[in-house]
Each structure stands twice: as C-alpha cells, then as structure tokens.
Amino acid sequence: MKISQAPSEVLPSSCTKEVSTAQWAAYSLPLCEIKLTLNDFVTSMVILDQGSQITAICADIAHTCSVHINMKHRIEMEGANGDKSWTLGCADDLQVTIGNLSFTMHVHIVQTESAPFHLILGCPFYSLLLCKIEDHPDGSVSITLHDPTDFTCSFTINTST
C-alpha cells in the first residue's frame, strides 16, 4: 500500500510530535500475571491471556487444590504451534479469589507435561469480570476487574515490567 501523504499529515492535528521522537515498539514484553486463590489454596502467579479461548489449569495444580474434574466436559485444544490435545475435563464452578473479590468459573484441566503454564486466565475470565486493560508507555498494564454480582463494584490491579 502506498501512502501519498507524509506521516505528519496523516496524524490528527492534536498529535504534534515529530515522527523521529515517537515511542518505538518494544521487541517483547512480559506476560501479564496476577496472584489469586483457588479453592482456598494460594497459587503462584497466573497468566492473563486475552488470546486464549479457555481458562485452563495444569492437572498437578488442580490436584493440589482439590479440584473435582468433570470428565463429561472434555474439549480438543489446538496450540499456537498447531499441536492438538484433549483436556482431561473441566472444574465446574471453581472458587476463585482475587484480593477481596470471590467468584466461580469453569476451568479446563490440561496435562501438566503439555502445558507451559500453571494456570491461564482466558476469554471467559475477561468476559465474566468485564476486564478493562490499559497499557502504559513503560510496558506495565492496569487491569480493572468488576464484581460479576454487582458490576458497579470494581478495582484495578497494576502490573509492572
């Protein structure tokens, strides 16, 4: 695609910075992580991933947290590399606590050996808590979560790089 205008003419008039002083994209940034509690067991940092269609936990962590696995809710997953595998089942209505906010959600159980994470919070998490993500120039992220029983109640978690 050919752009006929100079970059400064394409920017809105409120953007008066010279192109040479613009913020440059980072080569990479760390994944967003938060701490939470599952079934009264404190977990290590868990990954927030808006690109994951499911929320998933490794089988060994699920076992440690005394999670009941409903084997009737198995799904086939496809990883970013194209590999496919089946979940072991789903933990229905798993008790989750972040700070003072408690709620339940369904979490799929995956083989520990095949997962590069302990727990990943995907799209169902973002949808349930009406998450709002705000990226900051230093690479940190603010995540606003809403109480699913009262959406007027919310709080913000700040991550750092």
Secondary structure, DSSP 8 states (H G I E B T S, - for coil): ----S-HHHHS-TT----GGGS----S----EEE--EETTEE-S-EEE-TT-SS-EEEHHHHHHTT---BTT---EEE-TTS-EEE--EEEEEEEEEETTEEEEEEEEEE-GGG-S-SEEE-HHHHHHTT-EEEE-TTS-EEEEEEETTEEEEEEEEE---
